[in-house]
């Protein structure tokens, strides 16, 4: 009845709204049609459940609260195609992205397709599984107990990924096993066609284990492809995962991602997310504390220019007492770029004695740049220590003047301060060669 009244009052507006809904529903349905029909039997249940969810949904619009600052109009106007087969790449194509620390612990995917010839997984410690998710069930049948089980699977792009999944990267760290070398998950987009690429990552860290994971998205070409990635990280009792996620896609690309982390009692998660690439980037970063005395660190950096957009939506959800978390998110926006940060910390009544801090720091390098930030605490428990804060500003004149008083000209002073602002996050990446390359990329972008 309400829609009929709306048409009577303003039929033009009503028609536009219905048309937009139909178009975005149809567009999402077409994305699902691009999926490969073949998948391992153990994935079919999860795929079918996700497909049923997607059929009831549409690509979000600005009318959706979680997407009101992220305009997907350009995405829905772009036609994508499926990846028919993996491109034939050699080591010379990926040499610039290989890391000396991961020479024996590298898993490579090209346009979302596992590339065993480019991977190096032969010399890992006994018991560790690093390889194809599709092939893992033969060795680890219990992998299906973890796949697609974290909260948030009903979100539209997460459901699209699950409905389309045929393979992915699996990292399985056995009980009480410590992996000294970092594990590099290198996700390469050839960028030679408007591909829809849907990487999937599943990390299972069993009780008492220690591991370092690098999730690295890079591009060889500059076409307007679409990366829709999902990473699930399960951290068992007393386990620790150090996780770095770096996004360096083509600046014509679209990149939408979900990282969901589950933490059991006494576990630790230390995450760093750095976003430099793509025309439009969205990262949903979620941690779920499901046991007592967990600790989470979430450090993020987005640096964008031109008219690009970078959006980080994070969630730190507690459910047990005596847990801690620390989050610092930074955005740097230049030219006409638009950065978004929306961070939620949820502390229900059962999560007494929670200690959580969240800080959003943002730097505008241009008067036409825009940053929207919303740190958010949702607290029901009455015995907690929680704090949040946000700043959006240009470089401080006092800091620039101080450097000038030391003989540094104004332009160089501003570049040095911007470099320092960014590298405060980058310096937390635990792998020296990757950290050094990202620092060099910051210097190049900032012309330091």
C-alpha positions in Angstrom: 0.0 0.0 0.0 2.8 2.4 0.9 4.4 2.0 -2.6 1.1 2.7 -4.3 0.7 5.9 -2.3 4.2 7.0 -3.1 3.4 6.6 -6.8 0.3 8.7 -6.5 2.2 11.5 -4.7 5.3 11.5 -6.9 5.3 8.8 -9.6 8.6 9.9 -11.0 10.6 9.4 -7.8 8.8 6.1 -7.2 9.7 4.8 -10.6 13.4 5.8 -10.2 13.6 4.0 -6.9 12.0 0.8 -8.2 14.2 1.0 -11.3 17.4 1.4 -9.3 16.4 -1.6 -7.1 15.7 -3.8 -10.1 18.9 -2.7 -11.9 21.1 -3.5 -8.9 19.4 -6.8 -8.2 19.8 -7.8 -11.9 23.4 -6.7 -11.9 24.2 -8.8 -8.8 22.4 -11.8 -10.4 24.6 -11.4 -13.4 27.8 -11.4 -11.3 26.6 -14.7 -9.8 26.2 -16.1 -13.3 29.9 -15.5 -14.0 30.9 -18.2 -11.5 32.3 -21.6 -12.5 29.8 -24.4 -12.0 32.4 -26.9 -10.9 33.5 -27.0 -7.3 34.5 -29.7 -4.8 31.6 -31.6 -3.3 32.4 -30.3 0.2 32.0 -26.7 -0.9 28.5 -27.2 -2.4 26.5 -26.7 0.7 28.1 -23.4 1.6 27.8 -22.3 -2.0 24.1 -23.2 -2.2 23.3 -21.4 1.1 25.2 -18.3 -0.1 23.4 -18.4 -3.5 20.0 -18.4 -1.7 21.1 -15.3 0.2 22.3 -13.5 -2.8 19.1 -14.1 -4.7 17.3 -11.9 -2.1 19.7 -9.0 -2.3 20.9 -6.2 -4.5 24.1 -4.2 -4.9 24.1 -1.6 -2.1 23.3 2.0 -2.8 23.7 5.3 -0.9 20.4 4.6 0.8 22.0 1.7 2.7 23.4 3.1 5.9 26.6 1.1 5.7 27.2 2.3 2.2 26.0 5.9 2.3 29.5 7.3 1.7 30.5 4.7 -0.8 29.0 5.2 -4.2 29.0 2.0 -6.3 27.4 3.6 -9.4 30.6 3.2 -11.4 30.9 -0.4 -10.4 27.4 -1.3 -11.6 28.0 0.5 -14.9 31.0 -1.8 -15.6 30.6 -5.2 -17.3 32.9 -7.9 -16.0 33.8 -11.3 -17.4 34.8 -14.6 -15.8 38.4 -15.8 -15.7 38.4 -18.7 -18.2 41.9 -19.9 -17.4 44.9 -18.8 -15.5 47.3 -16.5 -17.5 50.7 -18.1 -18.3 53.1 -16.1 -16.2 56.7 -16.8 -15.4 58.9 -15.8 -12.4 60.0 -12.8 -14.4 56.5 -11.4 -14.2 56.2 -11.6 -10.5 59.9 -11.0 -9.5 59.1 -7.5 -8.3 56.7 -8.9 -5.7 58.6 -11.9 -4.4 60.1 -11.6 -0.9 63.4 -13.1 0.2 61.9 -14.0 3.6 59.2 -16.2 1.9 61.3 -18.0 -0.7 60.0 -21.4 0.7 56.6 -20.3 1.9 54.9 -18.5 -1.0 51.4 -19.3 -2.4 50.5 -17.6 -5.7 47.2 -17.0 -7.3 46.8 -15.4 -10.8 43.4 -13.8 -11.4 42.1 -15.9 -8.5 43.4 -19.2 -9.9 46.0 -21.2 -8.0 49.4 -21.1 -9.7 51.4 -24.1 -8.3 54.4 -23.4 -10.7 54.9 -20.0 -9.2 54.4 -21.1 -5.6 57.0 -22.5 -3.3 55.8 -24.7 -0.4 58.1 -27.7 -0.4 60.3 -26.9 2.6 57.7 -26.0 5.3 57.9 -27.6 8.7 56.2 -31.0 9.1 52.4 -30.8 9.7 51.8 -27.4 8.2 49.5 -27.3 5.3 49.9 -24.4 2.8 48.2 -24.9 -0.5 45.0 -25.1 -2.5 41.8 -24.9 -0.5 40.0 -27.1 -3.1 42.5 -29.9 -2.7 42.9 -29.6 1.0 39.9 -31.8 1.9 41.7 -34.9 0.8 44.3 -34.3 3.6 42.3 -32.3 6.1 38.6 -33.3 5.9 37.9 -31.1 9.0 38.5 -28.0 6.9 34.8 -27.9 6.1 34.1 -27.3 9.8 35.8 -23.9 9.5 34.9 -22.8 6.0 32.2 -20.1 5.8 31.5 -20.4 9.5 32.4 -16.9 10.8 29.7 -14.2 11.4 29.0 -11.7 8.6 28.6 -14.3 5.8 25.2 -12.8 4.9 26.8 -9.5 3.8 26.2 -9.1 0.1 29.7 -9.2 -1.3 30.8 -11.9 1.2 27.8 -14.0 0.1 28.7 -13.4 -3.6 32.2 -14.7 -2.9 31.0 -17.8 -1.1 28.4 -18.5 -3.8 31.1 -18.4 -6.4 34.0 -20.0 -4.6 35.8 -22.9 -6.3 39.3 -22.7 -4.7 41.4 -20.5 -2.5 44.4 -20.4 -0.2 44.5 -22.5 2.9 46.9 -22.0 5.8 46.7 -24.7 8.5 49.1 -24.3 11.5 49.0 -27.4 13.8 48.8 -27.4 17.5 51.8 -25.9 19.3 53.6 -25.4 16.0 55.6 -22.1 15.5 56.4 -21.1 11.9 59.5 -19.0 11.8 59.3 -17.8 8.2 56.4 -15.6 7.1 53.8 -17.1 4.8 53.2 -15.0 1.6 49.8 -15.2 -0.1 50.5 -13.4 -3.3 47.3 -12.5 -5.2 48.1 -11.2 -8.7 45.7 -9.5 -11.0 47.0 -9.5 -14.6 44.8 -6.5 -15.4 44.5 -7.4 -19.0 40.7 -7.7 -19.0 37.7 -6.7 -17.0 37.8 -9.8 -14.9 35.8 -10.6 -11.8 38.3 -12.1 -9.4 37.1 -13.6 -6.1 40.0 -14.8 -3.9 39.3 -16.8 -0.8 41.7 -17.2 2.1 41.2 -19.6 5.1 43.7 -19.5 8.0 43.3 -22.0 10.8 45.7 -21.5 13.7 45.4 -24.4 16.2 45.9 -24.1 19.9 49.3 -22.8 20.9 50.5 -22.1 17.4 52.4 -19.0 16.1 52.4 -17.7 12.5 52.9 -14.7 10.4 50.7 -14.3 7.3 51.1 -11.7 4.4 48.1 -11.2 2.2 49.3 -9.3 -0.8 47.2 -8.0 -3.7 49.1 -6.6 -6.7 48.5 -5.7 -10.3 50.4 -6.2 -13.6 48.0 -4.3 -15.8 45.6 -1.4 -15.5 42.2 -2.6 -16.7 39.1 -2.0 -14.6 38.9 -5.4 -13.0 37.0 -6.3 -9.8 38.5 -8.1 -6.9 36.0 -9.3 -4.3 38.0 -11.1 -1.6 37.1 -12.9 1.6 39.6 -14.0 4.3 38.6 -16.1 7.3 41.1 -16.4 10.2 40.4 -18.8 13.0 42.7 -18.5 16.0 42.4 -21.2 18.7 43.2 -21.1 22.4 46.6 -19.5 23.2 47.5 -19.1 19.5 48.9 -16.0 17.8 48.5 -14.8 14.3 50.4 -11.8 12.9 48.5 -10.7 9.8 49.5 -8.0 7.2 47.1 -7.2 4.4 48.5 -5.0 1.5 46.4 -3.8 -1.4 48.2 -2.4 -4.4 45.7 -3.0 -7.2 45.5 -1.0 -10.4 44.1 2.5 -9.9 41.4 1.6 -12.4 40.3 -1.4 -10.4 37.5 -2.1 -7.8 38.5 -3.9 -4.6 36.0 -5.0 -2.0 37.1 -7.2 0.8 36.1 -8.9 4.0 38.5 -10.0 6.7 36.8 -11.9 9.6 38.8 -13.1 12.6 37.6 -15.4 15.3 39.6 -15.5 18.6 39.4 -18.2 21.2 40.6 -17.8 24.9 44.0 -16.2 25.4 44.6 -15.8 21.7 46.3 -12.8 20.0 45.7 -11.2 16.7 48.0 -8.5 15.3 46.7 -7.0 12.1 48.1 -4.3 9.7 46.1 -3.3 6.6 47.6 -0.9 4.1 45.7 0.3 1.0 47.3 2.2 -1.8 45.6 0.9 -5.0 42.3 0.8 -6.9 39.8 3.4 -7.9 37.4 2.2 -5.3 38.4 0.2 -2.2 36.2 -1.1 0.6 37.5 -3.2 3.4 35.2 -4.8 6.0 37.6 -5.8 8.9 36.0 -7.7 11.7 37.3 -9.4 14.9 35.1 -11.6 17.1 36.5 -12.2 20.6 34.8 -15.5 21.5 36.9 -16.4 24.6 38.3 -14.7 27.7 41.6 -12.7 27.7 42.0 -12.2 24.0 44.0 -9.3 22.6 43.6 -7.6 19.2 45.7 -5.0 17.4 44.2 -3.4 14.2 46.4 -0.8 12.5 45.2 0.6 9.2 46.4 3.0 6.5 44.7 4.3 3.4 46.6 6.7 1.1 44.6 7.9 -2.0 44.7 10.8 -4.5 43.0 11.8 -7.7 39.3 11.2 -7.3 39.6 7.7 -5.8 37.7 6.4 -2.8 38.9 4.2 0.1 36.5 3.0 2.8 37.3 1.0 5.9 34.4 -0.4 8.0 35.7 -2.2 11.1 34.0 -4.2 13.9 35.6 -5.3 17.2 33.0 -7.6 18.8 33.5 -8.8 22.4 31.5 -11.6 24.0 33.6 -12.6 27.0 35.3 -10.7 29.9 38.9 -9.6 30.4 39.7 -8.9 26.8 41.7 -6.0 25.2 41.9 -4.3 21.9 43.8 -1.4 20.3 42.9 0.1 17.0 44.6 3.0 15.1 43.3 3.9 11.6 44.9 6.5 9.4 43.7 8.0 6.1 45.6 10.4 3.8 43.6 12.0 1.1 45.0 14.3 -1.7 43.5 16.0 -4.7 39.7 15.2 -4.8 40.0 11.8 -3.1 37.5 10.6 -0.5 38.4 8.4 2.5 35.9 6.8 4.9 36.4 5.2 8.2 33.6 3.7 10.3 34.8 1.7 13.3 32.5 0.0 15.8 33.5 -1.6 19.1 30.7 -3.7 20.7 30.9 -4.5 24.4 27.8 -6.5 25.6 27.0 -7.1 29.3 28.9 -10.4 29.4 32.1 -8.7 28.3 33.0 -7.1 31.7 36.5 -5.7 32.3 37.0 -5.0 28.6 39.9 -2.6 27.8 39.6 -1.2 24.3 40.9 1.9 22.5 40.2 3.3 19.1 41.8 6.2 17.3 41.0 7.6 13.8 43.7 10.0 12.6 43.2 11.6 9.2 45.3 14.0 7.0 44.0 16.2 4.2 46.6 17.2 1.7 44.2 19.2 -0.5 41.3 21.6 0.2 39.2 19.5 -2.2 39.9 16.2 -0.5 37.3 14.7 1.9 37.4 12.4 4.9 34.4 11.0 6.8 35.2 9.3 10.0 33.0 7.7 12.7 34.6 5.9 15.6 31.7 4.2 17.5 31.4 2.6 20.9 28.4 0.4 21.8 28.8 -0.5 25.4 26.3 -2.3 27.6 28.8 -3.7 30.2 29.3 -1.4 33.2 32.8 -2.3 34.3 35.0 -1.5 31.2 37.7 0.9 30.1 37.0 2.1 26.6 38.0 5.2 24.7 37.8 6.5 21.1 38.8 9.6 19.3 39.0 11.1 15.8 40.9 13.9 14.1 40.7 15.3 10.6 43.2 18.1 9.8 45.9 19.4 7.6 49.5 19.3 8.6 50.1 21.3 11.8 51.7 24.7 11.2 53.8 24.4 14.4 55.3 21.1 13.2 56.2 22.6 9.8 57.6 25.7 11.5 59.8 23.6 13.8 61.4 21.8 10.8 61.8 25.1 9.0 63.7 26.4 12.0 66.1 23.5 11.5 66.9 24.6 8.0 64.3 22.5 6.0 62.2 24.4 3.5 58.4 24.4 3.8 57.7 22.0 1.0 60.2 19.4 2.2 59.0 19.8 5.8 55.4 19.0 4.7 56.6 15.9 2.8 58.6 14.6 5.7 55.7 15.0 8.1 53.4 13.2 5.7 55.9 10.4 5.3 56.2 10.1 9.1 52.4 10.0 9.4 52.1 7.1 7.0 55.1 5.0 8.1 54.0 5.0 11.7 51.6 2.3 10.4 53.8 0.7 7.8 56.6 0.2 10.3 54.5 -2.4 12.1 54.7 -4.8 9.1 57.0 -7.5 10.4 58.7 -8.5 7.2 61.6 -6.2 6.4 61.7 -6.5 2.6 57.9 -5.7 2.3 58.2 -2.9 4.8 61.1 -1.4 2.9 59.2 -1.5 -0.4 56.1 0.1 1.0 58.3 2.8 2.6 59.8 3.4 -0.8 56.4 3.6 -2.4 55.4 6.2 0.2 58.5 8.2 -0.6 57.8 8.0 -4.3 54.1 9.1 -3.9 55.1 11.9 -1.6 58.3 12.8 -3.6 60.4 12.8 -0.5 
